[in-house]
Every structure is written in structure tokens, then in C-alpha cells.
């Protein structure tokens, strides 16, 4: 079932990075999407906080 608040996207990443992500997902018993969503949210939050410091 697809959630209404998600979208499917496609992009290229380095093969070794993908392999690490896949392995980490298995270790944490999480999906790759969960890890990527968390990482992107944290990145954007950090970026937003840095932008506020500059303003």
C-alpha cells in the first residue's frame, strides 16, 4: 500500500554507497527508505539551522 504523503523517486548513487546502505538496513532491521528519509530530514534540518545563523 502506498502512503498519500510519499512519492517514488529515482536517482543514481555510487555502487559502494548503495552496498553499505543495504547492509546497514539489514543490520538495523530497517528499510533503505527509512534510513534515507531520516538522513535527508537531518540534512535539511542542519542546513535550515545554518541558514538561520547567517540571516
C-alpha positions in Angstrom: 0.0 0.0 0.0 1.3 3.4 -1.0 1.0 6.3 1.5 -0.6 9.5 0.3 2.3 11.6 1.9 5.1 9.8 0.0 6.4 9.9 -3.6 8.5 7.5 -5.5 11.7 8.9 -6.9 14.7 7.5 -8.8 18.3 8.7 -8.7 21.8 7.3 -9.1 24.2 6.7 -6.2 27.6 5.2 -6.1 27.5 1.4 -6.0 29.7 1.1 -2.9 27.4 3.6 -1.1 24.4 1.5 -2.1 26.0 -1.7 -0.8 26.8 0.0 2.5 23.2 1.3 2.8 21.8 -2.2 2.0 24.0 -3.8 4.6 23.2 -1.1 7.2 19.5 -1.6 6.6 19.8 -5.3 7.3 21.8 -4.7 10.4 19.2 -2.2 11.8 16.2 -4.2 10.5 15.0 -1.1 8.8 14.3 -0.3 5.1 16.6 1.6 3.0 13.9 4.2 2.5 13.6 4.7 6.3 17.3 5.3 6.5 17.4 7.7 3.5 14.3 9.6 4.8 15.9 10.1 8.2 19.2 11.1 6.7 17.6 13.6 4.3 15.5 15.1 7.1 18.5 15.5 9.3 20.5 17.1 6.5 17.7 19.6 5.7 17.3 20.4 9.4 21.0 21.1 9.8 21.0 23.2 6.6 18.0 25.2 7.7 19.6 25.9 11.1 22.8 27.1 9.4 20.8 29.3 7.1 19.1 30.9 10.1 22.5 31.7 11.7 23.6 33.6 8.6 20.4 35.7 8.3 
